[in-house]
Amino acid sequence: EAIIQLADNRWLAQSIGDLRKILKLARLQQLHAPGRLAQSLSEHLAVFAALKARDSEGADAAMRTHLTRQREALREVARQQQKSRVAS
């Protein structure tokens, strides 16, 4: 946010705002994948536990795991959507 404000670039601010909207929708979609909501919660708890323990390496690893799994879930949602489009 601070960098966007300091840049004082309306085009950049609009582009990032649009991207955030798309990402928000994608995050909501990937939570509909079977088991993903529970898995995501577990990943968040792992990040929180590492932060609480002041374990920066553990927090980094837990966050990377979460982001990787989130990306995989998004890809799976996209594949499923593509299959249903092709089938119809």
Beta strands, then each sheet from edge to edge (+ up, - down):
end
